[in-house]
């Protein structure tokens, strides 16, 4: 939810009893394992281009009729030598969150926690977010801090449950029994052509569906499949979060200085037109 996280053309998918030994084929006819599909889906969702910039609008709706809007800019840069990434999120609307900033230094190495910081302008305070808080709500929405940069691939065991003409249905189960997460497993439907995750369903400890992330609209931008609208629903809390993405740009040459901690206090020039 790692942009925001980040995804996902609603469809109803029934689970199969097939095991993780099921093999899929990509568009070139090559057989793919469940792990290979998961890796391709991770690249499609989080690694398009060398870097990127997008303006996001988040509309949060409660079951009581309340509606809250958040608008922010997301900057992202890949480090192709090891899979690390850096993310910078700058809030522009409404007034109560304007100038709030969120910074992530994502570490791809297994077992290494990402570094996360949040700047709270009302307190003029930079708060370091503990690794144990990564599954907490991101600014009161159904998205989590972890969703911005994505969940680590090695955190879950993956099975290929089903292959259809349109895509692959994966099941992911946390492989660390000591990890504190709110789900027992989740399923992910991956588009066969683009490998973009289109529909993710989370199941609680009782095996009941409680949350769903769906792609509503996807476009090709600069040759990359790009989610421009997604929706997250939490059925237990009665919350729905709708995300729309505009002004999408790839390969713009972002400098490392954009993702320095000082950018939390002073937004980089790439966000200036939105202040």
HELIX and SHEET records of a PDB file:
HELIX    1   1 UNK A   34  UNK A   46  1                                  13    
HELIX    2   2 UNK A  131  UNK A  133  5                                   3    
HELIX    3   3 UNK A  145  UNK A  149  1                                   5    
HELIX    4   4 UNK A  153  UNK A  155  5                                   3    
HELIX    5   5 UNK A  256  UNK A  259  5                                   4    
HELIX    6   6 UNK A  261  UNK A  264  5                                   4    
HELIX    7   7 UNK A  269  UNK A  274  5                                   6    
SHEET    1   A 2 UNK A  24  UNK A  25  0                                        
SHEET    2   A 2 UNK A  31  UNK A  32 -1                                        
SHEET    1   B13 UNK A 125  UNK A 129  0                                        
SHEET    2   B13 UNK A 115  UNK A 120 -1                                        
SHEET    3   B13 UNK A 101  UNK A 106 -1                                        
SHEET    4   B13 UNK A  84  UNK A  93 -1                                        
SHEET    5   B13 UNK A  67  UNK A  79 -1                                        
SHEET    6   B13 UNK A  51  UNK A  61 -1                                        
SHEET    7   B13 UNK A 239  UNK A 250 -1                                        
SHEET    8   B13 UNK A 224  UNK A 234 -1                                        
SHEET    9   B13 UNK A 209  UNK A 221 -1                                        
SHEET   10   B13 UNK A 197  UNK A 203 -1                                        
SHEET   11   B13 UNK A 185  UNK A 191 -1                                        
SHEET   12   B13 UNK A 167  UNK A 174 -1                                        
SHEET   13   B13 UNK A 156  UNK A 163 -1                                        
END                                                                             
